[in-house]
């Protein structure tokens, strides 16, 4: 389709985009029209849809996942405010103090994701070390050669061997129980708080994976977990729009989602 060389914040531009998308939908014999925009264009699109319900009855407006992830990362940093998170990032040399606010607000996407990945890696390692040193884990899982081989040589064969190993299965089951105990405050509020941060980053990475793999089911499941934090941090626009998209999840079998 030809580019529309006009500002996307104009009502005429957004209306033209919706009209063209609806025509393409009819040519493809597709029942519903899925339109993905940023927040500014989505506000205008919904004004048009609410102004003419009959014409745009089967048009679904979805916020772009990129801006959603940026907003979500801003929510996570707001949740971590005052916890010492900023000091850890600066002292570790991952970010300078002057650029910390812009980076962690989500405005610098790649840098923000990199910081969260490093923090998640460090926290997961500390949690695993605590599990190995705990009384519950004991010394009965010394024979984890299949997992070690997979870590050293991540091939499909070694992965299958690790998945088939009964020792590895038992070890992972006990590790999940240990994390559940941490999550339910058995080891104090501090450990529970930082594990909540880890869970939030895993949701972010799952959402990112769903976008890259064009996995609609995974996309919907991760989006449900994102909405809670968006509302709690007063990111109401993104929260409401994502809930609107989720309410249309039962139509996803009729929607052909283009690959990103």
C-alpha positions as CSV (number, residue, x, y, z in Angstrom):
1,X,0.0,0.0,0.0
2,X,1.1,3.5,-0.7
3,X,2.4,5.7,2.1
4,X,0.1,8.5,3.3
5,X,2.3,11.6,3.4
6,X,0.3,13.4,6.1
7,X,0.6,13.6,9.9
8,X,-0.8,10.5,11.6
9,X,-2.3,12.8,14.3
10,X,-4.8,14.2,11.8
11,X,-8.3,12.7,11.9
12,X,-8.3,12.5,8.1
13,X,-5.1,10.5,8.0
14,X,-6.4,8.0,10.6
15,X,-9.8,7.7,8.9
16,X,-8.0,7.0,5.6
17,X,-5.9,4.3,7.2
18,X,-9.1,2.6,8.6
19,X,-10.9,2.8,5.3
20,X,-8.0,1.3,3.4
21,X,-7.6,-1.5,6.0
22,X,-11.3,-2.3,5.8
23,X,-11.1,-2.6,2.0
24,X,-8.1,-4.9,2.2
25,X,-9.9,-7.0,4.8
26,X,-12.8,-7.5,2.4
27,X,-10.5,-8.5,-0.4
28,X,-8.9,-11.1,1.8
29,X,-12.3,-12.4,2.9
30,X,-11.4,-11.7,6.5
31,X,-14.2,-10.9,8.9
32,X,-12.4,-8.6,11.3
33,X,-10.0,-5.7,10.6
34,X,-7.0,-5.5,13.0
35,X,-5.3,-2.1,13.0
36,X,-2.1,-1.6,15.1
37,X,-1.1,2.0,15.9
38,X,0.6,4.0,18.6
39,X,-1.3,5.7,21.4
40,X,-1.8,9.0,19.7
41,X,-3.3,7.4,16.6
42,X,-5.3,4.9,18.7
43,X,-7.1,7.7,20.5
44,X,-8.2,9.2,17.2
45,X,-9.1,5.8,15.8
46,X,-11.4,5.1,18.8
47,X,-13.0,8.5,18.5
48,X,-13.9,7.6,14.9
49,X,-15.1,4.2,15.8
50,X,-17.3,5.5,18.6
51,X,-18.7,8.2,16.3
52,X,-19.9,5.6,13.7
53,X,-20.4,2.2,15.4
54,X,-22.1,0.6,12.4
55,X,-19.4,1.5,9.9
56,X,-16.5,0.4,12.1
57,X,-18.3,-2.5,13.8
58,X,-15.7,-5.1,13.0
59,X,-12.5,-2.9,13.4
60,X,-10.2,-3.8,16.3
61,X,-7.6,-1.2,17.2
62,X,-4.5,-2.6,18.9
63,X,-1.6,-0.7,20.4
64,X,1.8,-1.5,19.0
65,X,3.8,-3.9,21.2
66,X,6.9,-1.7,21.1
67,X,5.2,1.2,22.9
68,X,3.5,-1.1,25.3
69,X,6.8,-2.7,26.3
70,X,8.3,0.8,26.8
71,X,5.4,1.8,29.0
72,X,5.6,-1.5,30.9
73,X,9.3,-1.0,31.6
74,X,8.5,2.5,33.0
75,X,6.0,0.8,35.3
76,X,8.6,-1.7,36.5
77,X,11.1,1.0,37.4
78,X,8.3,2.9,39.2
79,X,7.6,-0.3,41.2
80,X,11.3,-0.6,42.1
81,X,11.7,3.1,43.1
82,X,13.5,3.4,46.5
83,X,14.5,-0.2,46.6
84,X,18.2,0.4,45.8
85,X,17.7,-0.7,42.2
86,X,19.1,2.5,40.8
87,X,22.2,2.3,43.0
88,X,22.9,-1.3,41.9
89,X,22.6,-0.4,38.2
90,X,24.9,2.7,38.6
91,X,27.5,1.0,40.9
92,X,27.7,-2.0,38.5
93,X,28.6,0.4,35.6
94,X,25.6,-0.6,33.5
95,X,24.3,3.0,33.3
96,X,25.6,6.4,34.2
97,X,23.7,8.3,36.9
98,X,22.9,11.2,34.5
99,X,21.2,9.0,31.9
100,X,19.5,6.5,34.3
101,X,16.1,8.2,34.3
102,X,15.7,8.3,30.5
103,X,17.0,4.8,30.0
104,X,14.9,3.1,32.7
105,X,11.7,5.0,31.8
106,X,11.7,2.9,28.6
107,X,12.5,5.8,26.2
108,X,15.8,4.0,25.3
109,X,14.3,0.6,24.6
110,X,17.5,-1.4,23.8
111,X,19.4,-0.1,26.8
112,X,16.5,-0.6,29.2
113,X,16.0,-4.2,28.1
114,X,19.7,-4.9,28.4
115,X,19.7,-3.6,32.0
116,X,16.7,-5.7,33.0
117,X,18.2,-8.8,31.4
118,X,21.4,-8.3,33.4
119,X,19.5,-7.7,36.6
120,X,17.3,-10.8,36.0
121,X,20.4,-12.9,35.3
122,X,22.1,-11.8,38.5
123,X,19.0,-12.3,40.7
124,X,18.2,-15.8,39.2
125,X,21.8,-16.8,39.9
126,X,21.5,-15.7,43.5
127,X,18.2,-17.5,43.9
128,X,19.7,-20.7,42.5
129,X,22.7,-20.4,44.8
130,X,20.4,-20.0,47.8
131,X,18.4,-23.0,46.7
132,X,21.6,-25.1,46.4
133,X,22.6,-24.1,49.8
134,X,19.3,-24.6,51.4
135,X,18.4,-27.5,53.6
136,X,15.5,-28.5,51.3
137,X,17.7,-29.2,48.3
138,X,20.2,-31.3,50.3
139,X,23.0,-33.1,48.6
140,X,21.0,-35.6,46.7
141,X,21.2,-33.9,43.3
142,X,24.9,-34.1,42.6
143,X,24.5,-36.1,39.4
144,X,23.3,-33.3,37.1
145,X,25.7,-34.2,34.3
146,X,22.9,-33.9,31.6
147,X,22.1,-30.3,32.7
148,X,25.8,-29.4,32.8
149,X,26.4,-30.8,29.3
150,X,23.5,-28.9,28.0
151,X,24.8,-25.7,29.6
152,X,28.2,-26.2,28.1
153,X,27.0,-27.4,24.7
154,X,23.4,-26.1,24.1
155,X,22.5,-28.6,21.3
156,X,19.1,-30.2,20.6
157,X,20.5,-33.6,21.6
158,X,21.8,-32.4,24.9
159,X,18.6,-30.6,25.6
160,X,16.6,-33.7,25.0
161,X,18.9,-35.6,27.3
162,X,18.4,-33.1,30.0
163,X,14.7,-33.2,29.6
164,X,14.6,-37.0,29.8
165,X,16.9,-37.1,32.9
166,X,14.8,-38.0,36.0
167,X,17.4,-36.3,38.2
168,X,17.0,-33.0,36.3
169,X,13.2,-33.3,36.5
170,X,13.3,-33.8,40.3
171,X,15.7,-30.9,40.7
172,X,13.6,-28.5,38.7
173,X,10.4,-29.5,40.6
174,X,12.1,-28.8,43.9
175,X,13.5,-25.6,42.6
176,X,9.9,-24.5,41.6
177,X,8.7,-25.3,45.1
178,X,11.6,-23.2,46.5
179,X,10.6,-20.3,44.4
180,X,7.0,-20.7,45.4
181,X,8.1,-20.5,49.0
182,X,10.0,-17.3,48.3
183,X,7.0,-15.9,46.5
184,X,4.7,-16.5,49.5
185,X,7.1,-14.7,51.9
186,X,8.6,-17.8,53.6
187,X,12.0,-16.2,53.4
188,X,11.0,-12.6,54.2
189,X,9.5,-9.6,52.3
190,X,12.8,-8.6,50.7
191,X,13.2,-11.9,48.9
192,X,9.6,-11.8,47.9
193,X,9.9,-8.3,46.5
194,X,12.9,-9.0,44.3
195,X,11.3,-12.2,43.1
196,X,8.2,-10.1,42.0
197,X,10.7,-8.0,40.0
198,X,12.0,-11.2,38.3
199,X,8.4,-12.4,37.5
200,X,7.7,-9.0,36.0
201,X,10.8,-9.2,33.7
202,X,9.9,-12.7,32.7
203,X,6.5,-11.4,31.6
204,X,8.2,-8.7,29.6
205,X,10.5,-11.3,27.9
206,X,7.6,-13.6,27.2
207,X,5.6,-10.7,25.6
208,X,8.7,-9.9,23.5
209,X,9.0,-13.5,22.4
210,X,5.3,-13.7,21.5
211,X,5.7,-10.7,19.1
212,X,8.8,-12.1,17.5
213,X,7.3,-15.6,17.0
214,X,3.8,-14.2,16.0
215,X,2.3,-16.4,18.7
216,X,-1.2,-15.0,19.4
217,X,-2.0,-17.3,22.3
218,X,1.3,-16.4,24.1
219,X,0.7,-12.8,23.2
220,X,-2.7,-12.8,24.9
221,X,-1.5,-14.6,28.0
222,X,1.4,-12.3,28.6
223,X,-0.7,-9.2,27.9
224,X,-3.2,-10.3,30.7
225,X,-0.3,-10.2,33.1
226,X,0.9,-6.8,31.9
227,X,-2.4,-5.1,32.3
228,X,-2.4,-5.4,36.1
229,X,0.8,-3.4,36.6
230,X,-0.2,-0.8,33.9
231,X,-3.3,0.0,35.9
232,X,-1.5,0.0,39.3
233,X,0.9,2.6,38.0
234,X,-1.8,4.8,36.5
235,X,-0.8,4.0,32.9
236,X,-4.5,4.0,32.2
237,X,-4.4,4.6,28.4
238,X,-2.2,1.5,27.8
239,X,-4.1,-0.6,30.3
240,X,-7.5,0.2,28.9
241,X,-6.4,-0.3,25.3
242,X,-4.8,-3.6,26.1
243,X,-8.0,-4.8,28.0
244,X,-10.0,-3.8,24.9
245,X,-7.7,-6.0,22.8
246,X,-8.1,-8.8,25.2
247,X,-11.8,-8.6,25.1
248,X,-11.5,-9.3,21.4
249,X,-9.3,-12.4,22.0
250,X,-12.2,-14.7,21.2
251,X,-12.1,-13.3,17.6
252,X,-8.4,-14.2,17.1
253,X,-9.2,-17.3,15.1
254,X,-10.7,-14.9,12.5
255,X,-7.8,-12.5,12.5
256,X,-4.7,-13.0,10.4
257,X,-1.9,-11.3,12.3
258,X,0.9,-10.2,10.1
259,X,4.4,-11.2,11.2
260,X,6.5,-8.4,12.7
